[in-house]
Amino acid sequence: DKEAFNSSYIPKNVYGYGHELYIRNVLEAIENNRRGLVEGIEGRRSLELINAIYESIETEKEIFLRFKPKKCRLGNNYEKNI
């Protein structure tokens, strides 16, 4: 625990260190009409995974990917289920 505590760091902003480089890459890809490091479908898969994790936590059920969220706060119909 002591080693983990001493090796921790505080990033200079809430987005950490990776977001700045990623956003810079996106802007350069747009400006130079080239592909970025990550295509849209990969971003979508990441969001599907994050939504599935939240849905599983809130429903206490196993979630299979390629689903549409119904109850998690990030889901499409969450407000109907409050």
PyMOL Python script that loads the backbone (N, CA, C, O; Angstrom):
from pymol import cmd

cmd.read_pdbstr("""\
ATOM      1  N   ASP A   1       0.811  -1.185   0.000  1.00  0.00           N
ATOM      2  CA  ASP A   1       0.000   0.000   0.000  1.00  0.00           C
ATOM      3  C   ASP A   1       0.864   1.261   0.000  1.00  0.00           C
ATOM      4  O   ASP A   1       0.574   2.224  -0.710  1.00  0.00           O
ATOM      5  N   LYS A   2       1.929   1.242   0.807  1.00  0.00           N
ATOM      6  CA  LYS A   2       2.802   2.411   0.892  1.00  0.00           C
ATOM      7  C   LYS A   2       3.462   2.678  -0.458  1.00  0.00           C
ATOM      8  O   LYS A   2       3.582   3.827  -0.883  1.00  0.00           O
ATOM      9  N   GLU A   3       3.893   1.602  -1.131  1.00  0.00           N
ATOM     10  CA  GLU A   3       4.537   1.758  -2.442  1.00  0.00           C
ATOM     11  C   GLU A   3       3.555   2.345  -3.455  1.00  0.00           C
ATOM     12  O   GLU A   3       3.919   3.228  -4.232  1.00  0.00           O
ATOM     13  N   ALA A   4       2.330   1.866  -3.451  1.00  0.00           N
ATOM     14  CA  ALA A   4       1.315   2.384  -4.375  1.00  0.00           C
ATOM     15  C   ALA A   4       1.030   3.851  -4.078  1.00  0.00           C
ATOM     16  O   ALA A   4       0.919   4.659  -5.000  1.00  0.00           O
ATOM     17  N   PHE A   5       0.913   4.198  -2.813  1.00  0.00           N
ATOM     18  CA  PHE A   5       0.644   5.575  -2.433  1.00  0.00           C
ATOM     19  C   PHE A   5       1.771   6.497  -2.877  1.00  0.00           C
ATOM     20  O   PHE A   5       1.514   7.586  -3.392  1.00  0.00           O
ATOM     21  N   ASN A   6       3.005   6.077  -2.684  1.00  0.00           N
ATOM     22  CA  ASN A   6       4.151   6.903  -3.045  1.00  0.00           C
ATOM     23  C   ASN A   6       4.359   7.008  -4.553  1.00  0.00           C
ATOM     24  O   ASN A   6       4.987   7.957  -5.023  1.00  0.00           O
ATOM     25  N   SER A   7       3.847   6.056  -5.307  1.00  0.00           N
ATOM     26  CA  SER A   7       4.038   6.103  -6.758  1.00  0.00           C
ATOM     27  C   SER A   7       2.863   6.754  -7.472  1.00  0.00           C
ATOM     28  O   SER A   7       2.871   6.859  -8.699  1.00  0.00           O
ATOM     29  N   SER A   8       1.851   7.194  -6.727  1.00  0.00           N
ATOM     30  CA  SER A   8       0.707   7.832  -7.371  1.00  0.00           C
ATOM     31  C   SER A   8       1.088   9.233  -7.834  1.00  0.00           C
ATOM     32  O   SER A   8       2.100   9.792  -7.409  1.00  0.00           O
ATOM     33  N   TYR A   9       0.275   9.777  -8.694  1.00  0.00           N
ATOM     34  CA  TYR A   9       0.537  11.108  -9.223  1.00  0.00           C
ATOM     35  C   TYR A   9      -0.779  11.825  -9.445  1.00  0.00           C
ATOM     36  O   TYR A   9      -1.832  11.194  -9.542  1.00  0.00           O
ATOM     37  N   ILE A  10      -0.718  13.109  -9.522  1.00  0.00           N
ATOM     38  CA  ILE A  10      -1.905  13.911  -9.788  1.00  0.00           C
ATOM     39  C   ILE A  10      -1.716  14.554 -11.159  1.00  0.00           C
ATOM     40  O   ILE A  10      -0.810  15.367 -11.337  1.00  0.00           O
ATOM     41  N   PRO A  11      -2.555  14.202 -12.126  1.00  0.00           N
ATOM     42  CA  PRO A  11      -2.414  14.799 -13.455  1.00  0.00           C
ATOM     43  C   PRO A  11      -2.738  16.287 -13.412  1.00  0.00           C
ATOM     44  O   PRO A  11      -3.414  16.761 -12.499  1.00  0.00           O
ATOM     45  N   LYS A  12      -2.245  17.017 -14.410  1.00  0.00           N
ATOM     46  CA  LYS A  12      -2.425  18.470 -14.414  1.00  0.00           C
ATOM     47  C   LYS A  12      -3.857  18.890 -14.710  1.00  0.00           C
ATOM     48  O   LYS A  12      -4.225  20.037 -14.458  1.00  0.00           O
ATOM     49  N   ASN A  13      -4.682  17.971 -15.248  1.00  0.00           N
ATOM     50  CA  ASN A  13      -6.094  18.281 -15.437  1.00  0.00           C
ATOM     51  C   ASN A  13      -6.920  17.019 -15.237  1.00  0.00           C
ATOM     52  O   ASN A  13      -6.366  15.926 -15.115  1.00  0.00           O
ATOM     53  N   VAL A  14      -8.230  17.161 -15.203  1.00  0.00           N
ATOM     54  CA  VAL A  14      -9.106  16.031 -14.896  1.00  0.00           C
ATOM     55  C   VAL A  14      -9.097  14.959 -15.972  1.00  0.00           C
ATOM     56  O   VAL A  14      -9.544  13.839 -15.721  1.00  0.00           O
ATOM     57  N   TYR A  15      -8.606  15.267 -17.152  1.00  0.00           N
ATOM     58  CA  TYR A  15      -8.596  14.304 -18.244  1.00  0.00           C
ATOM     59  C   TYR A  15      -7.352  13.429 -18.247  1.00  0.00           C
ATOM     60  O   TYR A  15      -7.232  12.536 -19.086  1.00  0.00           O
ATOM     61  N   GLY A  16      -6.432  13.664 -17.335  1.00  0.00           N
ATOM     62  CA  GLY A  16      -5.216  12.865 -17.301  1.00  0.00           C
ATOM     63  C   GLY A  16      -4.249  13.292 -18.390  1.00  0.00           C
ATOM     64  O   GLY A  16      -4.268  14.437 -18.842  1.00  0.00           O
ATOM     65  N   TYR A  17      -3.407  12.363 -18.803  1.00  0.00           N
ATOM     66  CA  TYR A  17      -2.370  12.702 -19.776  1.00  0.00           C
ATOM     67  C   TYR A  17      -2.689  12.240 -21.187  1.00  0.00           C
ATOM     68  O   TYR A  17      -2.172  12.818 -22.143  1.00  0.00           O
ATOM     69  N   GLY A  18      -3.509  11.236 -21.351  1.00  0.00           N
ATOM     70  CA  GLY A  18      -3.758  10.680 -22.675  1.00  0.00           C
ATOM     71  C   GLY A  18      -4.700  11.483 -23.545  1.00  0.00           C
ATOM     72  O   GLY A  18      -4.591  11.445 -24.770  1.00  0.00           O
ATOM     73  N   HIS A  19      -5.622  12.207 -22.938  1.00  0.00           N
ATOM     74  CA  HIS A  19      -6.632  12.893 -23.728  1.00  0.00           C
ATOM     75  C   HIS A  19      -6.058  13.999 -24.609  1.00  0.00           C
ATOM     76  O   HIS A  19      -6.490  14.170 -25.749  1.00  0.00           O
ATOM     77  N   GLU A  20      -5.097  14.744 -24.094  1.00  0.00           N
ATOM     78  CA  GLU A  20      -4.524  15.833 -24.896  1.00  0.00           C
ATOM     79  C   GLU A  20      -3.919  15.307 -26.187  1.00  0.00           C
ATOM     80  O   GLU A  20      -4.148  15.874 -27.256  1.00  0.00           O
ATOM     81  N   LEU A  21      -3.151  14.230 -26.098  1.00  0.00           N
ATOM     82  CA  LEU A  21      -2.532  13.661 -27.296  1.00  0.00           C
ATOM     83  C   LEU A  21      -3.579  13.121 -28.254  1.00  0.00           C
ATOM     84  O   LEU A  21      -3.450  13.272 -29.468  1.00  0.00           O
ATOM     85  N   TYR A  22      -4.611  12.496 -27.717  1.00  0.00           N
ATOM     86  CA  TYR A  22      -5.669  11.952 -28.565  1.00  0.00           C
ATOM     87  C   TYR A  22      -6.406  13.074 -29.291  1.00  0.00           C
ATOM     88  O   TYR A  22      -6.623  12.987 -30.499  1.00  0.00           O
ATOM     89  N   ILE A  23      -6.790  14.116 -28.575  1.00  0.00           N
ATOM     90  CA  ILE A  23      -7.513  15.230 -29.194  1.00  0.00           C
ATOM     91  C   ILE A  23      -6.644  15.907 -30.241  1.00  0.00           C
ATOM     92  O   ILE A  23      -7.134  16.284 -31.305  1.00  0.00           O
ATOM     93  N   ARG A  24      -5.363  16.065 -29.949  1.00  0.00           N
ATOM     94  CA  ARG A  24      -4.445  16.644 -30.933  1.00  0.00           C
ATOM     95  C   ARG A  24      -4.421  15.787 -32.197  1.00  0.00           C
ATOM     96  O   ARG A  24      -4.434  16.318 -33.308  1.00  0.00           O
ATOM     97  N   ASN A  25      -4.386  14.461 -32.032  1.00  0.00           N
ATOM     98  CA  ASN A  25      -4.386  13.561 -33.180  1.00  0.00           C
ATOM     99  C   ASN A  25      -5.672  13.694 -33.989  1.00  0.00           C
ATOM    100  O   ASN A  25      -5.627  13.698 -35.219  1.00  0.00           O
ATOM    101  N   VAL A  26      -6.811  13.802 -33.319  1.00  0.00           N
ATOM    102  CA  VAL A  26      -8.091  13.965 -34.023  1.00  0.00           C
ATOM    103  C   VAL A  26      -8.073  15.242 -34.851  1.00  0.00           C
ATOM    104  O   VAL A  26      -8.456  15.232 -36.021  1.00  0.00           O
ATOM    105  N   LEU A  27      -7.633  16.329 -34.252  1.00  0.00           N
ATOM    106  CA  LEU A  27      -7.594  17.605 -34.973  1.00  0.00           C
ATOM    107  C   LEU A  27      -6.646  17.550 -36.168  1.00  0.00           C
ATOM    108  O   LEU A  27      -6.975  18.051 -37.243  1.00  0.00           O
ATOM    109  N   GLU A  28      -5.479  16.949 -35.988  1.00  0.00           N
ATOM    110  CA  GLU A  28      -4.530  16.827 -37.098  1.00  0.00           C
ATOM    111  C   GLU A  28      -5.089  15.945 -38.208  1.00  0.00           C
ATOM    112  O   GLU A  28      -4.866  16.221 -39.386  1.00  0.00           O
ATOM    113  N   ALA A  29      -5.807  14.899 -37.849  1.00  0.00           N
ATOM    114  CA  ALA A  29      -6.413  14.021 -38.856  1.00  0.00           C
ATOM    115  C   ALA A  29      -7.449  14.783 -39.664  1.00  0.00           C
ATOM    116  O   ALA A  29      -7.516  14.633 -40.884  1.00  0.00           O
ATOM    117  N   ILE A  30      -8.256  15.598 -39.000  1.00  0.00           N
ATOM    118  CA  ILE A  30      -9.264  16.396 -39.708  1.00  0.00           C
ATOM    119  C   ILE A  30      -8.591  17.415 -40.609  1.00  0.00           C
ATOM    120  O   ILE A  30      -8.955  17.551 -41.777  1.00  0.00           O
ATOM    121  N   GLU A  31      -7.614  18.128 -40.075  1.00  0.00           N
ATOM    122  CA  GLU A  31      -6.927  19.165 -40.850  1.00  0.00           C
ATOM    123  C   GLU A  31      -6.193  18.601 -42.058  1.00  0.00           C
ATOM    124  O   GLU A  31      -6.110  19.263 -43.092  1.00  0.00           O
ATOM    125  N   ASN A  32      -5.661  17.390 -41.946  1.00  0.00           N
ATOM    126  CA  ASN A  32      -4.864  16.796 -43.022  1.00  0.00           C
ATOM    127  C   ASN A  32      -5.620  15.726 -43.809  1.00  0.00           C
ATOM    128  O   ASN A  32      -5.030  15.010 -44.617  1.00  0.00           O
ATOM    129  N   ASN A  33      -6.924  15.622 -43.569  1.00  0.00           N
ATOM    130  CA  ASN A  33      -7.779  14.680 -44.290  1.00  0.00           C
ATOM    131  C   ASN A  33      -7.212  13.254 -44.274  1.00  0.00           C
ATOM    132  O   ASN A  33      -7.085  12.607 -45.314  1.00  0.00           O
ATOM    133  N   ARG A  34      -6.880  12.791 -43.083  1.00  0.00           N
ATOM    134  CA  ARG A  34      -6.370  11.427 -42.937  1.00  0.00           C
ATOM    135  C   ARG A  34      -7.085  10.742 -41.782  1.00  0.00           C
ATOM    136  O   ARG A  34      -7.795  11.381 -41.005  1.00  0.00           O
ATOM    137  N   ARG A  35      -6.887   9.445 -41.684  1.00  0.00           N
ATOM    138  CA  ARG A  35      -7.508   8.679 -40.609  1.00  0.00           C
ATOM    139  C   ARG A  35      -6.843   8.991 -39.273  1.00  0.00           C
ATOM    140  O   ARG A  35      -5.647   9.275 -39.205  1.00  0.00           O
ATOM    141  N   GLY A  36      -7.639   8.931 -38.221  1.00  0.00           N
ATOM    142  CA  GLY A  36      -7.119   9.123 -36.878  1.00  0.00           C
ATOM    143  C   GLY A  36      -6.594   7.811 -36.313  1.00  0.00           C
ATOM    144  O   GLY A  36      -6.645   6.773 -36.973  1.00  0.00           O
ATOM    145  N   LEU A  37      -6.098   7.869 -35.106  1.00  0.00           N
ATOM    146  CA  LEU A  37      -5.595   6.664 -34.442  1.00  0.00           C
ATOM    147  C   LEU A  37      -6.710   5.664 -34.163  1.00  0.00           C
ATOM    148  O   LEU A  37      -6.493   4.453 -34.203  1.00  0.00           O
ATOM    149  N   VAL A  38      -7.896   6.174 -33.884  1.00  0.00           N
ATOM    150  CA  VAL A  38      -9.035   5.323 -33.550  1.00  0.00           C
ATOM    151  C   VAL A  38     -10.195   5.699 -34.452  1.00  0.00           C
ATOM    152  O   VAL A  38     -10.539   6.875 -34.573  1.00  0.00           O
ATOM    153  N   GLU A  39     -10.795   4.707 -35.082  1.00  0.00           N
ATOM    154  CA  GLU A  39     -11.958   4.940 -35.935  1.00  0.00           C
ATOM    155  C   GLU A  39     -13.223   4.993 -35.079  1.00  0.00           C
ATOM    156  O   GLU A  39     -13.221   4.538 -33.935  1.00  0.00           O
ATOM    157  N   GLY A  40     -14.272   5.534 -35.619  1.00  0.00           N
ATOM    158  CA  GLY A  40     -15.524   5.704 -34.886  1.00  0.00           C
ATOM    159  C   GLY A  40     -16.079   4.424 -34.305  1.00  0.00           C
ATOM    160  O   GLY A  40     -16.592   4.429 -33.186  1.00  0.00           O
ATOM    161  N   ILE A  41     -15.988   3.326 -35.038  1.00  0.00           N
ATOM    162  CA  ILE A  41     -16.544   2.065 -34.550  1.00  0.00           C
ATOM    163  C   ILE A  41     -15.839   1.604 -33.277  1.00  0.00           C
ATOM    164  O   ILE A  41     -16.470   1.012 -32.401  1.00  0.00           O
ATOM    165  N   GLU A  42     -14.540   1.869 -33.169  1.00  0.00           N
ATOM    166  CA  GLU A  42     -13.815   1.502 -31.947  1.00  0.00           C
ATOM    167  C   GLU A  42     -14.283   2.346 -30.767  1.00  0.00           C
ATOM    168  O   GLU A  42     -14.424   1.842 -29.653  1.00  0.00           O
ATOM    169  N   GLY A  43     -14.523   3.623 -31.014  1.00  0.00           N
ATOM    170  CA  GLY A  43     -15.064   4.472 -29.956  1.00  0.00           C
ATOM    171  C   GLY A  43     -16.430   3.990 -29.504  1.00  0.00           C
ATOM    172  O   GLY A  43     -16.745   3.992 -28.314  1.00  0.00           O
ATOM    173  N   ARG A  44     -17.233   3.576 -30.472  1.00  0.00           N
ATOM    174  CA  ARG A  44     -18.567   3.059 -30.153  1.00  0.00           C
ATOM    175  C   ARG A  44     -18.469   1.799 -29.299  1.00  0.00           C
ATOM    176  O   ARG A  44     -19.229   1.636 -28.344  1.00  0.00           O
ATOM    177  N   ARG A  45     -17.554   0.926 -29.630  1.00  0.00           N
ATOM    178  CA  ARG A  45     -17.376  -0.301 -28.835  1.00  0.00           C
ATOM    179  C   ARG A  45     -16.984   0.028 -27.396  1.00  0.00           C
ATOM    180  O   ARG A  45     -17.448  -0.616 -26.455  1.00  0.00           O
ATOM    181  N   SER A  46     -16.131   1.028 -27.236  1.00  0.00           N
ATOM    182  CA  SER A  46     -15.742   1.440 -25.880  1.00  0.00           C
ATOM    183  C   SER A  46     -16.948   1.938 -25.098  1.00  0.00           C
ATOM    184  O   SER A  46     -17.124   1.592 -23.930  1.00  0.00           O
ATOM    185  N   LEU A  47     -17.777   2.750 -25.744  1.00  0.00           N
ATOM    186  CA  LEU A  47     -18.974   3.258 -25.070  1.00  0.00           C
ATOM    187  C   LEU A  47     -19.951   2.136 -24.743  1.00  0.00           C
ATOM    188  O   LEU A  47     -20.577   2.148 -23.683  1.00  0.00           O
ATOM    189  N   GLU A  48     -20.086   1.170 -25.642  1.00  0.00           N
ATOM    190  CA  GLU A  48     -20.956   0.026 -25.366  1.00  0.00           C
ATOM    191  C   GLU A  48     -20.464  -0.735 -24.135  1.00  0.00           C
ATOM    192  O   GLU A  48     -21.264  -1.152 -23.298  1.00  0.00           O
ATOM    193  N   LEU A  49     -19.163  -0.910 -24.030  1.00  0.00           N
ATOM    194  CA  LEU A  49     -18.601  -1.609 -22.878  1.00  0.00           C
ATOM    195  C   LEU A  49     -18.852  -0.826 -21.592  1.00  0.00           C
ATOM    196  O   LEU A  49     -19.263  -1.406 -20.586  1.00  0.00           O
ATOM    197  N   ILE A  50     -18.609   0.476 -21.613  1.00  0.00           N
ATOM    198  CA  ILE A  50     -18.825   1.307 -20.428  1.00  0.00           C
ATOM    199  C   ILE A  50     -20.293   1.279 -20.018  1.00  0.00           C
ATOM    200  O   ILE A  50     -20.607   1.135 -18.837  1.00  0.00           O
ATOM    201  N   ASN A  51     -21.203   1.417 -21.001  1.00  0.00           N
ATOM    202  CA  ASN A  51     -22.632   1.354 -20.698  1.00  0.00           C
ATOM    203  C   ASN A  51     -23.013   0.004 -20.106  1.00  0.00           C
ATOM    204  O   ASN A  51     -23.815  -0.060 -19.174  1.00  0.00           O
ATOM    205  N   ALA A  52     -22.449  -1.073 -20.638  1.00  0.00           N
ATOM    206  CA  ALA A  52     -22.745  -2.415 -20.126  1.00  0.00           C
ATOM    207  C   ALA A  52     -22.271  -2.562 -18.683  1.00  0.00           C
ATOM    208  O   ALA A  52     -22.952  -3.183 -17.867  1.00  0.00           O
ATOM    209  N   ILE A  53     -21.125  -2.003 -18.370  1.00  0.00           N
ATOM    210  CA  ILE A  53     -20.607  -2.062 -16.999  1.00  0.00           C
ATOM    211  C   ILE A  53     -21.559  -1.346 -16.046  1.00  0.00           C
ATOM    212  O   ILE A  53     -21.912  -1.888 -14.998  1.00  0.00           O
ATOM    213  N   TYR A  54     -21.978  -0.124 -16.406  1.00  0.00           N
ATOM    214  CA  TYR A  54     -22.915   0.613 -15.559  1.00  0.00           C
ATOM    215  C   TYR A  54     -24.240  -0.132 -15.417  1.00  0.00           C
ATOM    216  O   TYR A  54     -24.786  -0.234 -14.318  1.00  0.00           O
ATOM    217  N   GLU A  55     -24.753  -0.650 -16.526  1.00  0.00           N
ATOM    218  CA  GLU A  55     -26.018  -1.388 -16.496  1.00  0.00           C
ATOM    219  C   GLU A  55     -25.906  -2.601 -15.573  1.00  0.00           C
ATOM    220  O   GLU A  55     -26.823  -2.873 -14.799  1.00  0.00           O
ATOM    221  N   SER A  56     -24.802  -3.325 -15.647  1.00  0.00           N
ATOM    222  CA  SER A  56     -24.594  -4.504 -14.816  1.00  0.00           C
ATOM    223  C   SER A  56     -24.535  -4.133 -13.336  1.00  0.00           C
ATOM    224  O   SER A  56     -25.106  -4.825 -12.493  1.00  0.00           O
ATOM    225  N   ILE A  57     -23.851  -3.052 -13.033  1.00  0.00           N
ATOM    226  CA  ILE A  57     -23.752  -2.602 -11.641  1.00  0.00           C
ATOM    227  C   ILE A  57     -25.125  -2.230 -11.101  1.00  0.00           C
ATOM    228  O   ILE A  57     -25.494  -2.630  -9.997  1.00  0.00           O
ATOM    229  N   GLU A  58     -25.882  -1.462 -11.884  1.00  0.00           N
ATOM    230  CA  GLU A  58     -27.162  -0.957 -11.391  1.00  0.00           C
ATOM    231  C   GLU A  58     -28.256  -2.017 -11.364  1.00  0.00           C
ATOM    232  O   GLU A  58     -29.172  -1.930 -10.547  1.00  0.00           O
ATOM    233  N   THR A  59     -28.180  -3.008 -12.234  1.00  0.00           N
ATOM    234  CA  THR A  59     -29.207  -4.054 -12.263  1.00  0.00           C
ATOM    235  C   THR A  59     -28.762  -5.328 -11.554  1.00  0.00           C
ATOM    236  O   THR A  59     -29.567  -6.224 -11.303  1.00  0.00           O
ATOM    237  N   GLU A  60     -27.464  -5.398 -11.234  1.00  0.00           N
ATOM    238  CA  GLU A  60     -26.860  -6.594 -10.636  1.00  0.00           C
ATOM    239  C   GLU A  60     -27.109  -7.825 -11.502  1.00  0.00           C
ATOM    240  O   GLU A  60     -27.364  -8.918 -10.995  1.00  0.00           O
ATOM    241  N   LYS A  61     -27.032  -7.627 -12.813  1.00  0.00           N
ATOM    242  CA  LYS A  61     -27.229  -8.721 -13.764  1.00  0.00           C
ATOM    243  C   LYS A  61     -26.069  -8.766 -14.745  1.00  0.00           C
ATOM    244  O   LYS A  61     -25.386  -7.770 -14.984  1.00  0.00           O
ATOM    245  N   GLU A  62     -25.867  -9.958 -15.306  1.00  0.00           N
ATOM    246  CA  GLU A  62     -24.867 -10.127 -16.354  1.00  0.00           C
ATOM    247  C   GLU A  62     -25.390  -9.459 -17.624  1.00  0.00           C
ATOM    248  O   GLU A  62     -26.553  -9.626 -17.990  1.00  0.00           O
ATOM    249  N   ILE A  63     -24.530  -8.713 -18.280  1.00  0.00           N
ATOM    250  CA  ILE A  63     -24.906  -8.005 -19.501  1.00  0.00           C
ATOM    251  C   ILE A  63     -24.081  -8.555 -20.655  1.00  0.00           C
ATOM    252  O   ILE A  63     -22.869  -8.744 -20.545  1.00  0.00           O
ATOM    253  N   PHE A  64     -24.755  -8.801 -21.743  1.00  0.00           N
ATOM    254  CA  PHE A  64     -24.079  -9.259 -22.948  1.00  0.00           C
ATOM    255  C   PHE A  64     -23.953  -8.075 -23.896  1.00  0.00           C
ATOM    256  O   PHE A  64     -24.906  -7.317 -24.077  1.00  0.00           O
ATOM    257  N   LEU A  65     -22.800  -7.918 -24.489  1.00  0.00           N
ATOM    258  CA  LEU A  65     -22.583  -6.769 -25.364  1.00  0.00           C
ATOM    259  C   LEU A  65     -23.447  -6.858 -26.609  1.00  0.00           C
ATOM    260  O   LEU A  65     -23.993  -7.914 -26.930  1.00  0.00           O
ATOM    261  N   ARG A  66     -23.561  -5.746 -27.300  1.00  0.00           N
ATOM    262  CA  ARG A  66     -24.483  -5.500 -28.408  1.00  0.00           C
ATOM    263  C   ARG A  66     -25.895  -5.389 -27.836  1.00  0.00           C
ATOM    264  O   ARG A  66     -26.841  -5.992 -28.342  1.00  0.00           O
ATOM    265  N   PHE A  67     -26.008  -4.605 -26.773  1.00  0.00           N
ATOM    266  CA  PHE A  67     -27.296  -4.356 -26.144  1.00  0.00           C
ATOM    267  C   PHE A  67     -27.556  -2.858 -26.150  1.00  0.00           C
ATOM    268  O   PHE A  67     -26.636  -2.063 -26.338  1.00  0.00           O
ATOM    269  N   LYS A  68     -28.805  -2.478 -25.947  1.00  0.00           N
ATOM    270  CA  LYS A  68     -29.161  -1.071 -25.807  1.00  0.00           C
ATOM    271  C   LYS A  68     -29.489  -0.837 -24.340  1.00  0.00           C
ATOM    272  O   LYS A  68     -30.381  -1.494 -23.804  1.00  0.00           O
ATOM    273  N   PRO A  69     -28.792   0.084 -23.673  1.00  0.00           N
ATOM    274  CA  PRO A  69     -29.025   0.320 -22.254  1.00  0.00           C
ATOM    275  C   PRO A  69     -30.468   0.742 -21.992  1.00  0.00           C
ATOM    276  O   PRO A  69     -31.060   1.479 -22.781  1.00  0.00           O
ATOM    277  N   LYS A  70     -31.027   0.271 -20.884  1.00  0.00           N
ATOM    278  CA  LYS A  70     -32.399   0.613 -20.526  1.00  0.00           C
ATOM    279  C   LYS A  70     -32.493   1.303 -19.175  1.00  0.00           C
ATOM    280  O   LYS A  70     -33.358   2.155 -18.972  1.00  0.00           O
ATOM    281  N   LYS A  71     -31.610   0.943 -18.247  1.00  0.00           N
ATOM    282  CA  LYS A  71     -31.757   1.462 -16.895  1.00  0.00           C
ATOM    283  C   LYS A  71     -30.575   2.277 -16.390  1.00  0.00           C
ATOM    284  O   LYS A  71     -30.720   3.001 -15.405  1.00  0.00           O
ATOM    285  N   CYS A  72     -29.430   2.189 -17.019  1.00  0.00           N
ATOM    286  CA  CYS A  72     -28.280   2.925 -16.485  1.00  0.00           C
ATOM    287  C   CYS A  72     -28.418   4.410 -16.797  1.00  0.00           C
ATOM    288  O   CYS A  72     -29.112   4.793 -17.739  1.00  0.00           O
ATOM    289  N   ARG A  73     -27.772   5.218 -16.026  1.00  0.00           N
ATOM    290  CA  ARG A  73     -27.871   6.669 -16.187  1.00  0.00           C
ATOM    291  C   ARG A  73     -27.444   7.136 -17.569  1.00  0.00           C
ATOM    292  O   ARG A  73     -27.900   8.174 -18.049  1.00  0.00           O
ATOM    293  N   LEU A  74     -26.572   6.371 -18.205  1.00  0.00           N
ATOM    294  CA  LEU A  74     -26.133   6.730 -19.544  1.00  0.00           C
ATOM    295  C   LEU A  74     -27.027   6.115 -20.610  1.00  0.00           C
ATOM    296  O   LEU A  74     -26.810   6.331 -21.803  1.00  0.00           O
ATOM    297  N   GLY A  75     -28.021   5.356 -20.194  1.00  0.00           N
ATOM    298  CA  GLY A  75     -28.884   4.655 -21.134  1.00  0.00           C
ATOM    299  C   GLY A  75     -29.910   5.555 -21.795  1.00  0.00           C
ATOM    300  O   GLY A  75     -30.173   6.666 -21.332  1.00  0.00           O
ATOM    301  N   ASN A  76     -30.485   5.064 -22.880  1.00  0.00           N
ATOM    302  CA  ASN A  76     -31.447   5.825 -23.668  1.00  0.00           C
ATOM    303  C   ASN A  76     -32.740   6.118 -22.921  1.00  0.00           C
ATOM    304  O   ASN A  76     -33.291   7.210 -23.061  1.00  0.00           O
ATOM    305  N   ASN A  77     -33.235   5.175 -22.136  1.00  0.00           N
ATOM    306  CA  ASN A  77     -34.555   5.310 -21.534  1.00  0.00           C
ATOM    307  C   ASN A  77     -34.511   5.385 -20.016  1.00  0.00           C
ATOM    308  O   ASN A  77     -35.493   5.054 -19.351  1.00  0.00           O
ATOM    309  N   TYR A  78     -33.404   5.809 -19.470  1.00  0.00           N
ATOM    310  CA  TYR A  78     -33.269   5.811 -18.012  1.00  0.00           C
ATOM    311  C   TYR A  78     -34.349   6.658 -17.350  1.00  0.00           C
ATOM    312  O   TYR A  78     -34.901   6.256 -16.325  1.00  0.00           O
ATOM    313  N   GLU A  79     -34.665   7.835 -17.920  1.00  0.00           N
ATOM    314  CA  GLU A  79     -35.623   8.737 -17.291  1.00  0.00           C
ATOM    315  C   GLU A  79     -37.014   8.107 -17.180  1.00  0.00           C
ATOM    316  O   GLU A  79     -37.778   8.481 -16.290  1.00  0.00           O
ATOM    317  N   LYS A  80     -37.360   7.169 -18.051  1.00  0.00           N
ATOM    318  CA  LYS A  80     -38.657   6.497 -17.995  1.00  0.00           C
ATOM    319  C   LYS A  80     -38.730   5.524 -16.830  1.00  0.00           C
ATOM    320  O   LYS A  80     -39.823   5.165 -16.392  1.00  0.00           O
ATOM    321  N   ASN A  81     -37.586   5.094 -16.326  1.00  0.00           N
ATOM    322  CA  ASN A  81     -37.540   4.063 -15.292  1.00  0.00           C
ATOM    323  C   ASN A  81     -37.295   4.612 -13.894  1.00  0.00           C
ATOM    324  O   ASN A  81     -37.104   3.841 -12.953  1.00  0.00           O
ATOM    325  N   ILE A  82     -37.298   5.908 -13.746  1.00  0.00           N
ATOM    326  CA  ILE A  82     -37.016   6.503 -12.428  1.00  0.00           C
ATOM    327  C   ILE A  82     -38.250   6.396 -11.551  1.00  0.00           C
ATOM    328  O   ILE A  82     -38.230   6.836 -10.402  1.00  0.00           O
TER     329      ILE A  82
END
""", "prot")
cmd.dss("prot")
cmd.show_as("cartoon", "prot")
cmd.util.cbc("prot")
cmd.orient("prot")
